[in-house]
Amino acid sequence: MKGDTVKYCKELKENIEQFFTRFVEEGKATVRLKEPAVDVRLSKANASHLKNFLSAVRLAHRGTDVEALPLAALVPAKTSEIEKPKTKMIITSRKDYPLTKNFPYSLEHLQASYCKLARVDMRMLCLKKLLKLDLSHNHIKQLPATIGDLVCLQELHLHDNHLESFSVALCNSTLQKSLQLLDLSQNKIKALPIQFCQLQELVHLKLDDNELIRLPFRMGQLSQLRFLSAARNKLPFLPSDFRKLSLENLDLFGNPFEQPNPLVPSIQLKIPLTLLESAARATINYRIPYGHHLLPSHLCEDLEVAKTCQCGSACLTSFIQTTVTMNLHHVAHTVVLVDNMGGTEAPIVCYFCSLTCYSQFLDRYLQSSR
């Protein structure tokens, strides 16, 4: 027993960040540790015993010898009297929202809905054990980049807010390795950044009821994605990378999809190819390593959004573009109808690196249409 006491006292030495003793006469107090970063909450204690205990902890924090600590009068608490660290907190109204005291550091699930929050409370960003953060039904317009510091975060629910964007900083954060569910439905988002597809652990993605005019260009990189809903947006077509997805459930109902017309392409082909276009194609086709240490950043960004022709070759700014019909069952087991007519097809973009490739595609298309 004495050995354990010596051990605990050593762990307390210079490891107390703050004491909260306002309600000590009611048998309540909190000791905030530095490492691990947790709050030790004490309640239902005998006020006299609690004062003795806090006095001993203060002395241990200062490095006082164990023999000099006033521990003799302390009675160990029964297991049934010890409260477990709080791991879940649900707040569903403004009046219940904690304005003056911190959230317990031990929280793994925090929901703060219908609280009229205009921004993310910075106190939430100190909850390093958080697995699920639900801030649905608020008035949040912008997300701080520091949400990306929640290294354990698996679920982020932001349904029914006033968001207009999802930042590149969040896409480049540790959320790449942890985030599995993201709900951005019922906001005001018009587009997602190219880097969004770096969130490669995503399994559930909800984008319904926004103002999206396009989906991320590299959508096919989301290899773990199984549930995607982007109903009631403003999507005219799907990105070419969309065909690489392997989904269990897909909902694209209520988008103003264009009628595909492969016979009327958008021709942005420049002949002969510029030196920049030729070099860019060679870099990608031959998998030549590149990076910001070798090329200007704007060229790296251009290479990252290069299109892929039906033949497998790359094209940068010189290409032919058209749309074709794709049956959504090719990428999803269960498909919600895209319209009230019972359709499960949607237009998808196709790129061609040359007139030869487009001509070959056109021959196949016309033969299949006979």
FENBEL-V308422 format. One record per backbone hydrogen bond with DSSP energy under -1.0 kcal/mol. NH is the residue of the N-H (numbers start at 1). CO is the residue of the C=O. If there is no record, write none. Layout:
BEGIN
nh={NH,NH}
co={CO,CO}
END
This chain:
BEGIN
nh={5,6,7,8,9,10,11,12,13,14,15,17,18,20,24,26,27,28,29,30,31,32,33,34,38,40,42,45,50,51,52,53,54,55,56,57,58,59,60,61,62,63,64,68,69,71,74,81,82,89,91,97,107,108,109,110,111,112,113,114,124,126,127,128,130,131,132,133,134,135,137,138,139,141,147,148,149,150,151,153,154,155,156,157,158,160,162,164,171,172,176,177,179,180,181,182,183,184,186,188,196,197,198,199,200,202,203,204,205,206,207,209,211,213,219,221,222,223,225,226,227,228,229,230,232,234,238,242,243,244,245,247,248,249,250,251,254,257,258,264,266,268,278,279,280,281,282,283,284,285,286,287,288,294,295,300,301,302,303,304,306,307,309,310,312,315,320,321,322,324,326,328,330,331,332,333,334,336,338,342,346,348,349,350,352,358,359,360,361,362,363,364,365,366,367,368,369}
co={1,2,3,4,5,6,7,8,9,61,12,32,32,30,21,23,24,23,42,20,40,18,38,15,36,31,29,27,46,47,48,49,50,51,52,53,54,55,56,57,58,60,59,65,66,69,71,78,79,109,111,94,104,87,87,132,89,134,91,137,121,123,124,126,127,108,108,155,110,157,159,160,117,118,144,145,146,147,149,150,131,131,181,133,183,185,140,141,167,168,173,174,175,154,154,204,156,206,208,163,193,194,195,196,198,199,180,180,227,182,229,231,189,190,216,218,219,221,222,203,203,249,205,251,253,212,347,239,240,241,242,331,226,226,334,228,338,255,236,261,321,319,274,275,276,277,278,279,280,281,282,284,283,291,291,296,297,298,299,300,303,315,313,351,309,307,352,266,350,348,346,344,327,328,328,247,248,250,343,339,326,324,238,322,320,354,355,356,357,358,359,360,361,362,363,364,365}
END
